[in-house]
Amino acid sequence: MNRRQFLARSMAVAGTDALSRHGFNLQAQTTARTPAPTPNQISTVSFPDNFLWGMATASYQVEGAWNEDGKGESIWDRWTHTIGKIRGGGTGDVACNHYHLYPRDIAILKRLNQKSYRFSISWARIQPSGRGPVNQKGIDHYKRVMDLVLEAGIRPFCTLYHWDLPQGLEDVGGWPNRDLAGYFADYAGILATNLGDRIQVWAPFNMPWSFTNLGYGTGVFPPGRAKYTDFLKAAHTVNLAQGEAFRSIKAASSRATVGSAYGMCPAYPKTDSQADRAATARYHAMNNLYFLETAMHGRYPDAFLGEVPYEAMGCRAGDDKIMKVPLDWIGFHYYSRRFVSAAGQAAHGSSENLATETQDTGVAGNQYTQLDAEMPTEGPITDGGLEIFSRGIYDLVMQITREYNHPIIEITESGCGYLDAPYDRDGGQVPDSRRTTFFRSELAELARAIADGARVRAFHAWSLLDNFEWNDGYTQRYGLTYVDFRDQKRTVKDSGNWYGRVAAANRLDV
Ligand code: FCB
């Protein structure tokens, strides 16, 4: 499955009177276009002095060393070792060998003037089967990595879970089993106790909607289960786990701050009809707010067409109190936008601008959300298959700013997949000008949101390195550094060097 299909599957879903509760006001898609910023506009863009320029990675995508130093098997090890799951037969067994080569990679971050490094910890390195005794070698490894990051003057941002569940926990039922909330809280406590002197910025989950939906609802990601009510249960456990982890991190480390790394897509009603506007609100509630509203207010957002299916979700009395943990800051990714319509009304491959990404809710057993979400193709499409829509980051940041009363925001990921490679005539440099153009336009939109009052303090480019791109294996390159997977040579791309200058100058015309 390619990135486009991956996102097509990530999009279906989500009640009705959310329109007013969330102050929903993105315009219908027909009016949602803006021209790219001109060079003149770019030259006037600047960022606040203490803005945190950063880059992101994830354990399974970069570390390799899949069975070293006592690490247990994860669901991604099991999945990639199953024939037919990954494009080109790729696995994360070696990946970028970041487990051994991290000093090189941290040196790149330093050379590019980065202020924040977002990485994730592999749970199976810390507790090989997800429960029980701590593997000291795993803890020691991350201590060494953190020491180098801190020595380079870079803030570590730790994601506790970027999809690599210990297989031992899938074997006892995976995320639909609510016991996992307690196991996750134990793991979070272990991390905060052992690493809390080095790490103060924590996000429990990367893109919780995606890994629960794709893993248990549609089955295109491991563990490959496909039942909508399993997704509902998994998502509820993750909401409980987020609350429990928040408390155990804070109990173990008084300096800790806890936020998030949600995947969000700004959503626009496909037409101005009441039905499409209501479907768009449901999409926003399900895709963007399903783990945020629960944390901030202890309640589910209006993501369903009818009543909230508490029973199917496995909710119990008192769960609202467990879930409610007002986050210290809100982190989310931006990649692309969606046009949303009431179920059954999307154009299937026919209309002029909506050709490719059409997909209805389509998950077995989902009678709950009744909507279609499409990624438009009006803008340029990257090699990764995503439409470029720079203004989306402005709309999304402003929407969250309004709906959650001006929170501190971190952009935890954004980036683009392009296949540019080292070029002899450029002395082996990687002339990936499309990626620079992408970031320049998007960052101009982010600066506009800051100028309009949004409290955005950080931006993390995805990614420091070309890496293992999930079901797409090594066929996509999102890095600002090129990695030759034959010999692990790293070459910072032209976009990476540009981004390094931006980080030093806090400006885009560098
Ligand atoms: C995000 C994931 C990240 C990476 C990028 C391209 O959805 O969080 O791991 O795959 O997409």
Residues whose N, C-alpha, C, O or C-beta is under 5 A from the ligand:
A	BS01	FCB	A58 Y478
